[in-house]
Amino acid sequence: MAEILHLIKINAAPQKTYQAISTVGGIRNWWTRDADLDTKIGGNGEFRFADGKRITKIRIEELQPSGCMAWKALSAPIPTWAGTTINFELRAEDNGGTLVHFAHRGFKDADDMFAYSATAWGYFMVSLKQYLETGKGMPHPDDVFSRVTKP
């Protein structure tokens, strides 16, 4: 199984980082502005892209304020996402910042769509960092990445 892994240091407290990832208000500021999320274990989320034409649906599998979140992808416009898991692990840094360990696991193949997804997640991890450090991320549809044509 192929995995997308990212590690990013954010100059924001772990609690603030947790809120940005685990709440719909946070997600709308760094990933996609068109989102819904039932923020409890077993709750569902829907993240919409391309004027609602591309929808990713998830179920929250883990939600720990200490810094672990896991989503199960139920369906997505990228078929290889179905059944994968998206994990965020947060670690407090001595300077008050947060180290974010991101993993998107369970891809059957490391194909073109896997590579596209890895690039997209890298972009959105930087958007998360910008949002937390400056107050302004670049979520869809404000992102420059969405203007890149999928393979």
C-alpha positions as CSV (number, residue, x, y, z in Angstrom):
1,M,0.0,0.0,0.0
2,A,1.2,3.5,-0.9
3,E,1.2,6.3,1.7
4,I,1.4,10.1,1.4
5,L,3.4,11.5,4.3
6,H,4.0,15.2,5.2
7,L,5.7,16.8,8.2
8,I,5.3,20.5,8.8
9,K,6.2,22.8,11.6
10,I,3.7,25.5,12.4
11,N,4.2,28.5,14.7
12,A,0.9,28.1,16.4
13,A,-0.2,26.4,19.6
14,P,-1.4,22.7,19.3
15,Q,-4.9,23.7,20.5
16,K,-5.2,26.3,17.8
17,T,-3.9,23.8,15.2
18,Y,-6.3,21.1,16.4
19,Q,-9.2,23.5,16.0
20,A,-8.1,24.4,12.4
21,I,-8.1,20.7,11.5
22,S,-11.0,19.3,13.5
23,T,-13.7,22.0,12.9
24,V,-15.6,23.0,9.8
25,G,-14.7,26.7,10.5
26,G,-11.1,25.8,10.5
27,I,-11.2,23.6,7.4
28,R,-12.9,26.3,5.5
29,N,-9.9,28.5,6.0
30,W,-7.2,26.2,4.7
31,W,-8.7,23.3,2.6
32,T,-12.0,24.1,1.0
33,R,-14.5,26.9,1.7
34,D,-17.4,24.5,0.8
35,A,-17.4,22.0,3.6
36,D,-19.6,20.4,6.2
37,L,-18.4,18.4,9.2
38,D,-20.2,16.7,12.1
39,T,-17.4,17.0,14.7
40,K,-17.7,13.8,16.7
41,I,-16.4,10.3,16.4
42,G,-18.6,8.6,13.8
43,G,-19.6,12.0,12.4
44,N,-19.5,12.6,8.7
45,G,-17.9,15.3,6.6
46,E,-18.4,16.5,3.1
47,F,-15.8,18.6,1.3
48,R,-16.8,20.1,-2.0
49,F,-14.6,21.3,-4.8
50,A,-15.2,22.7,-8.4
51,D,-18.5,24.3,-7.6
52,G,-19.7,21.2,-5.8
53,K,-19.0,18.9,-8.7
54,R,-16.2,17.0,-6.9
55,I,-17.2,15.8,-3.4
56,T,-15.1,13.9,-0.9
57,K,-17.1,12.2,1.9
58,I,-15.4,11.1,5.1
59,R,-16.3,9.6,8.5
60,I,-14.4,10.7,11.6
61,E,-12.7,7.6,13.1
62,E,-10.6,9.3,15.8
63,L,-10.8,12.7,17.4
64,Q,-8.5,13.4,20.4
65,P,-7.9,17.0,21.5
66,S,-4.5,15.8,22.6
67,G,-3.7,15.9,18.9
68,C,-4.8,12.8,16.9
69,M,-7.4,12.9,14.2
70,A,-8.3,10.2,11.7
71,W,-10.8,10.3,8.9
72,K,-11.9,7.4,6.7
73,A,-12.6,8.4,3.1
74,L,-16.0,7.0,2.1
75,S,-16.1,8.3,-1.4
76,A,-14.2,10.9,-3.5
77,P,-13.9,12.2,-7.0
78,I,-10.5,10.5,-7.1
79,P,-11.6,6.8,-7.0
80,T,-8.4,5.6,-5.4
81,W,-9.3,7.6,-2.2
82,A,-12.2,5.4,-1.3
83,G,-11.3,3.3,1.8
84,T,-8.1,5.3,2.6
85,T,-7.5,6.9,5.9
86,I,-6.3,10.5,6.5
87,N,-4.5,11.1,9.8
88,F,-3.2,14.2,11.6
89,E,-1.0,13.8,14.6
90,L,0.1,17.0,16.4
91,R,3.1,17.3,18.7
92,A,3.8,20.4,20.9
93,E,7.1,22.0,20.3
94,D,9.1,23.6,23.1
95,N,8.7,27.1,21.5
96,G,4.9,26.8,21.7
97,G,4.5,25.7,18.0
98,T,3.2,22.5,16.6
99,L,4.7,19.7,14.5
100,V,2.0,18.2,12.2
101,H,2.5,14.6,11.1
102,F,0.1,14.1,8.2
103,A,-0.5,10.7,6.6
104,H,-2.9,9.6,3.9
105,R,-2.7,5.8,3.9
106,G,-4.2,2.9,2.0
107,F,-3.7,3.7,-1.7
108,K,-3.5,0.5,-3.7
109,D,-1.1,1.9,-6.2
110,A,1.4,4.8,-6.5
111,D,-0.1,5.9,-9.8
112,D,-0.6,9.3,-11.4
113,M,-3.6,10.1,-9.1
114,F,-1.6,9.2,-6.1
115,A,1.1,11.6,-7.2
116,Y,-1.5,14.3,-7.9
117,S,-3.0,13.7,-4.4
118,A,0.5,13.9,-2.8
119,T,1.1,17.3,-4.5
120,A,-2.3,18.6,-3.5
121,W,-1.9,17.6,0.2
122,G,1.5,19.3,0.2
123,Y,0.0,22.5,-1.1
124,F,-2.9,22.3,1.5
125,M,-0.5,21.6,4.4
126,V,1.3,24.9,3.4
127,S,-2.2,26.6,3.3
128,L,-2.8,25.3,6.9
129,K,0.5,26.7,8.0
130,Q,-0.3,30.1,6.4
131,Y,-3.7,30.2,7.9
132,L,-2.4,29.5,11.4
133,E,0.6,31.8,11.2
134,T,-0.9,34.8,9.3
135,G,-4.7,34.4,9.5
136,K,-5.1,33.7,5.8
137,G,-4.8,30.4,4.1
138,M,-5.5,29.5,0.5
139,P,-8.3,27.0,0.5
140,H,-10.3,25.9,-2.5
141,P,-11.5,27.9,-4.6
142,D,-8.9,30.5,-3.7
143,D,-6.0,28.1,-4.2
144,V,-3.7,28.1,-7.2
145,F,-3.5,24.3,-7.2
146,S,-7.1,23.9,-8.4
147,R,-6.2,25.6,-11.6
148,V,-3.8,22.8,-12.4
149,T,-5.4,20.1,-14.6
150,K,-5.7,16.6,-13.0
151,P,-3.8,14.0,-15.0
